[in-house]
Amino acid sequence: MEDPPTDGQRSTGILTSRRSRREAEEAAIGMENSEPENDELKQSTAKKSHRFRNWRRQRPFVGGLLVIIGGIELFFSGQLDTGNLQIQFGIEGLQATVVPIALVALGLFATYKPTHHMFYGIIALVLAVYSLVGVNLGGFIIGMLLSTIGAILVVAWMGPRDKVAGTEGQGPGKPAADAPRSEDQETEEFEALSAERRGDAESASEEESS
């Protein structure tokens, strides 16, 4: 036969159960507190992504980004130095540094100042084509291709899009064709139509009486 538990064992068991219950309650409270924080984090992330998406649609973002990447690639292609061997094609001098910096600046201007995107895109296109001769074979052709494609996209940009959902593809300033109408507008239209019908009926009865 097993010995019955002593008072010390009973008290130890009670303390252990209380401690485990307290830990479980604290864990549950922590999970409840973390859920609102996670919801707020998700909402803030969604707002930021939506704001960035609207900002990106108001400017030639992809074209400007490609011009910037092409300029960076052109700059580093002229800095190839392996000890005593330095790889350099084309005309040496300041233009190997000026042309890439100018392309990066034009890409930034086209992104942040989209009003003059045509001007920035044409200059970037000329510099990108000239880099084939002037900057290390156009950054081994990779930088020239990136800058050329980006400049073409900047020039071909059709203007900002509307921020309101359902108005994309209709051009700026044009209202959505299927925009929902409010109840007040529907009531006003119904009353105007009813008044017009009553006026037509009264004029018809007057003509018959005369």
Sequence and secondary structure as in RCSB ss.txt:
>XXXX:A:sequence
MEDPPTDGQRSTGILTSRRSRREAEEAAIGMENSEPENDELKQSTAKKSHRFRNWRRQRPFVGGLLVIIGGIELF
FSGQLDTGNLQIQFGIEGLQATVVPIALVALGLFATYKPTHHMFYGIIALVLAVYSLVGVNLGGFIIGMLLSTIG
AILVVAWMGPRDKVAGTEGQGPGKPAADAPRSEDQETEEFEALSAERRGDAESASEEESS
>XXXX:A:secstr
      HHHHHHHHHHHHHHHHHHHHHHHHHHHHHHHHHHHHHHHHHHHHHHHHHHHTTTHHHHHHHHHHHHHHH
HHTT EETTEE   S  STHHHHHHHHHHHHHHHHHH GGGHHHHHHHHHHHHHHHHHHSHHHHHTHHHHHHHHH
HHHHHT      SSTT TTS TT   TT    HHHHHHHHHHHHHHHHHHHHHHHHHHH 
